[in-house]
Amino acid sequence: MSAKTTPRIAFQGALGAYSHEACLQARPEMIPVPCLTFEEVIRAVKEGHADLAMLPVENTTYGRVADIHRLLPESGLHIVGEAFVRVRIALMAKPGVKLEDIKHVRAHLVLLPQARTFLNAHGITSEPAADSAGAAADLAASDCMTEGVLASEVAADIHGLEVLAQDIEDLDHNTTRFLLMSPEIDESRRGDKMLTTFIFEVRNIPAALYKGMGGFATNGVNMTKLESYMVGGSFTATQFYADIEGHPEDPPVQRALEELDYFTNMLEILGVYPADADRG
């Protein structure tokens, strides 16, 4: 941690974004630091402007967050926690505006189809915005009384808007998983259920991946995530990103990682951290 009176946590987006909500939920004692891009979030931590980074990695509706698995190994940061945030969509407008006054809404492109049933039922048209929290800030600064914004209720609180309808999303299970990243790795046991995240590159021999994965099955280690991605512009240099349940010092995990290591050119642990309470 950098030496500051109050620790800071960086996130991508404007104040009121769902990433901001993740920060408030996971680290309410920290000062949120909004950044324009994921790269800027990582840079803020590495340069000491923030102590932790909050980065989204996957969503139950839309899958992995683009580019994030490429950025994590290159970031020089380590995973120290995870946070699950339910994407609850609220319709907000200027104070005094009623729901029947709303003719048009703006929101991030991803949010609009998630509230299509509600919008159609109320005859409300829509258009995409760069981000929902930014759209809330724009609306708050305007005099428009017939437009609304779809965003987190946090955005309404921050920008002085009034929530006209809550939980208007079509799907009630839409959840984003975030990772908390730190410059320092912490492998202490900080919870009853621990997770380990690592990346690896298999050797160029037949069935290397199959054989490497066998150690997790034979040792009873549950692998909750395994994804591949290209590196260095080569079709042969494929890296894998994996999440498993357990701590590297657990004998079954230790044996499984040792077996995997035999079939890899590279194996690097990105983080050892407690599972979020909302993990199933």
C-alpha positions in Angstrom: 0.0 0.0 0.0 1.2 3.5 -0.8 1.6 5.9 2.1 -1.6 8.0 2.2 -3.9 9.2 5.0 -6.9 7.6 3.3 -6.3 4.6 0.9 -7.6 5.0 -2.7 -9.1 2.6 -5.1 -9.1 3.2 -8.9 -11.8 2.0 -11.3 -12.7 2.5 -15.0 -15.6 4.9 -15.7 -17.3 7.9 -14.2 -18.5 8.4 -10.6 -21.7 6.4 -10.4 -20.6 3.6 -12.7 -21.2 0.0 -11.7 -17.5 -0.3 -11.2 -17.8 2.6 -8.7 -20.6 0.6 -7.0 -18.3 -2.4 -6.8 -15.7 -0.2 -5.0 -18.3 1.1 -2.5 -19.5 -2.5 -1.9 -16.1 -4.1 -1.5 -14.0 -1.3 0.0 -16.3 1.4 1.4 -13.5 2.9 3.5 -11.4 3.8 0.4 -11.6 6.9 -1.8 -12.8 6.0 -5.3 -10.6 7.3 -8.2 -12.3 7.3 -11.6 -10.2 6.6 -14.7 -10.9 6.7 -18.4 -9.5 3.3 -19.4 -8.5 0.0 -17.8 -4.9 0.9 -18.7 -5.2 4.1 -16.7 -6.6 2.2 -13.7 -3.5 -0.1 -13.7 -1.2 2.9 -14.2 -2.8 4.7 -11.3 -1.9 1.9 -8.9 1.6 1.3 -10.3 2.4 5.0 -10.1 1.1 5.2 -6.5 -1.9 7.4 -7.2 -4.2 4.6 -5.9 -3.6 1.6 -3.6 -6.0 -0.9 -5.3 -7.6 -1.4 -8.7 -11.1 -2.6 -9.3 -11.4 -4.4 -12.7 -14.4 -6.2 -14.2 -13.5 -9.6 -15.7 -16.8 -11.2 -16.7 -20.5 -10.8 -16.8 -23.1 -13.6 -16.5 -24.9 -12.2 -19.6 -22.1 -11.0 -21.8 -19.2 -13.2 -20.8 -15.6 -12.0 -20.5 -14.8 -8.3 -20.5 -12.8 -7.6 -23.7 -9.0 -7.3 -23.4 -9.0 -7.8 -19.6 -7.3 -11.2 -19.7 -4.6 -9.7 -21.8 -4.1 -6.8 -19.4 -4.0 -8.8 -16.2 -0.8 -10.7 -16.7 1.0 -7.7 -18.2 -0.2 -5.3 -15.4 2.4 -6.3 -12.7 -0.5 -6.3 -10.2 -1.8 -9.2 -8.1 -5.4 -10.3 -7.4 -6.2 -9.9 -3.7 -10.0 -10.2 -3.8 -13.1 -10.5 -5.9 -16.5 -8.8 -5.8 -19.8 -9.7 -7.4 -22.2 -6.8 -8.3 -25.8 -7.4 -9.5 -26.5 -5.1 -12.4 -29.6 -3.4 -11.2 -30.9 -0.8 -13.7 -32.7 2.3 -12.5 -34.5 4.9 -14.6 -33.7 8.4 -13.3 -34.6 12.0 -14.3 -34.4 15.6 -13.1 -36.2 16.2 -9.8 -39.9 16.8 -10.3 -40.2 14.8 -13.5 -42.8 12.0 -13.5 -42.4 8.6 -15.3 -45.2 9.6 -17.8 -43.1 12.6 -18.8 -40.2 10.5 -20.0 -40.1 10.2 -23.8 -36.5 9.2 -24.3 -33.6 7.7 -22.4 -29.8 7.4 -22.8 -27.5 4.7 -21.4 -24.5 2.6 -22.2 -25.1 0.4 -25.2 -24.9 -2.7 -23.1 -27.7 -1.6 -20.7 -30.4 -0.6 -23.3 -31.3 -4.1 -24.5 -31.4 -5.3 -20.8 -34.4 -2.9 -20.1 -36.1 -3.4 -23.5 -39.4 -4.8 -22.1 -39.8 -1.9 -19.7 -39.0 0.8 -22.3 -41.4 -0.8 -24.9 -44.2 -1.0 -22.3 -43.9 2.7 -21.6 -43.3 3.9 -25.2 -39.8 5.2 -24.4 -37.2 5.5 -27.1 -33.5 5.2 -26.4 -30.0 6.0 -27.7 -26.6 4.8 -26.6 -24.2 6.9 -24.6 -20.5 6.5 -24.0 -21.3 5.5 -20.4 -24.4 5.6 -18.2 -22.8 7.5 -15.3 -21.6 10.2 -17.7 -25.1 10.4 -19.2 -26.4 10.9 -15.7 -24.0 13.8 -15.2 -25.0 15.3 -18.6 -28.7 15.1 -17.7 -28.1 16.7 -14.3 -26.4 19.7 -16.0 -29.2 20.1 -18.5 -32.7 21.6 -18.4 -34.3 18.7 -20.1 -37.5 17.4 -18.4 -38.6 14.8 -20.9 -35.4 12.6 -20.9 -34.1 10.1 -18.5 -31.0 7.9 -18.0 -30.6 4.2 -17.2 -27.9 3.7 -14.7 -27.0 2.5 -11.2 -28.8 4.2 -8.3 -25.4 5.3 -7.1 -25.3 7.6 -10.2 -28.7 9.2 -9.2 -27.4 9.9 -5.7 -24.2 11.4 -6.9 -25.7 13.7 -9.6 -28.9 14.7 -7.7 -31.3 12.9 -10.0 -34.6 11.3 -9.0 -35.2 7.5 -9.4 -38.5 6.9 -11.2 -38.3 3.2 -11.5 -36.0 0.5 -10.0 -34.9 -2.9 -11.1 -36.2 -2.6 -14.6 -33.8 -5.1 -16.1 -35.3 -8.0 -18.0 -33.0 -10.5 -16.4 -32.7 -10.7 -12.6 -29.5 -12.6 -12.6 -27.2 -10.3 -14.5 -24.1 -10.0 -12.4 -20.6 -8.7 -13.0 -17.5 -10.2 -11.4 -14.7 -7.8 -10.4 -11.2 -8.4 -9.3 -9.4 -6.3 -6.7 -5.7 -5.8 -7.8 -2.8 -4.8 -5.6 1.0 -4.1 -6.3 1.8 -6.7 -3.6 0.8 -10.3 -3.6 -0.9 -11.6 -0.5 -1.0 -15.4 -0.1 -2.2 -15.5 3.5 -5.4 -17.4 4.3 -7.9 -14.6 4.7 -11.1 -16.7 4.4 -12.6 -20.1 4.8 -12.8 -20.6 1.0 -9.7 -19.5 -1.0 -9.3 -19.2 -4.7 -6.1 -19.2 -6.7 -5.7 -17.6 -10.2 -2.8 -18.4 -12.5 -1.7 -18.3 -16.1 0.3 -20.9 -17.9 1.6 -21.8 -21.4 1.7 -25.5 -22.2 4.7 -27.1 -23.9 4.5 -27.9 -27.6 4.0 -31.6 -27.2 1.0 -33.9 -27.9 -1.8 -33.8 -25.3 0.1 -31.4 -23.0 -3.0 -29.6 -22.0 -5.0 -32.8 -21.4 -2.2 -34.3 -19.3 -1.6 -31.0 -17.4 -5.3 -30.8 -16.5 -5.4 -34.4 -15.3 -3.7 -33.5 -12.1 -6.6 -31.3 -11.0 -9.1 -34.1 -11.6 -7.1 -36.8 -9.9 -6.4 -34.6 -6.8 -10.0 -33.4 -6.6 -9.3 -29.7 -7.2 -12.3 -27.8 -8.7 -11.3 -25.6 -11.6 -14.0 -22.9 -12.0 -12.6 -21.1 -15.0 -10.2 -22.0 -17.9 -9.8 -19.7 -20.9 -7.3 -19.5 -23.7 -6.0 -16.4 -25.5 -3.3 -15.7 -28.1 -0.1 -13.9 -27.2 2.6 -12.2 -29.3 0.6 -12.5 -32.5 1.3 -16.2 -32.8 -1.2 -19.1 -33.3 1.2 -21.5 -31.5 1.9 -19.3 -28.4 -1.4 -19.8 -26.5 -1.7 -18.9 -22.9 -4.4 -20.1 -20.5 -6.0 -18.3 -17.6 -7.4 -20.4 -14.8 -9.3 -20.1 -11.5 -9.3 -23.0 -9.0 -10.7 -23.5 -5.6 -8.1 -23.8 -2.9 -4.8 -22.4 -1.7 -1.4 -23.3 -3.2 -0.3 -24.8 0.1 -3.2 -27.2 0.2 -1.7 -30.6 -0.6 -4.1 -31.5 -3.4 -3.6 -28.0 -5.0 0.2 -28.3 -4.5 0.3 -31.7 -6.3 -2.0 -30.5 -9.1 0.2 -27.4 -9.8 3.4 -29.5 -9.7 1.9 -31.9 -12.3 0.8 -29.0 -14.5 4.2 -27.3 -14.2 5.8 -30.4 -15.8 3.8 -29.8 -19.0 4.3 -26.0 -19.2 6.9 -23.5 -20.4 5.5 -20.9 -18.0 3.3 -21.0 -14.9 2.6 -17.8 -12.9 0.2 -17.3 -10.0 -1.7 -14.0 -10.4 -3.4 -14.1 -7.0 -4.5 -16.1 -4.0 -7.6 -14.6 -2.4 -10.8 -15.3 -0.5 -14.0 -16.1 -2.4 -16.7 -13.5 -2.4 -19.6 -14.3 -0.1 -22.0 -14.2 -3.1 -20.0 -16.9 -5.1 -22.2 -19.9 -5.5 
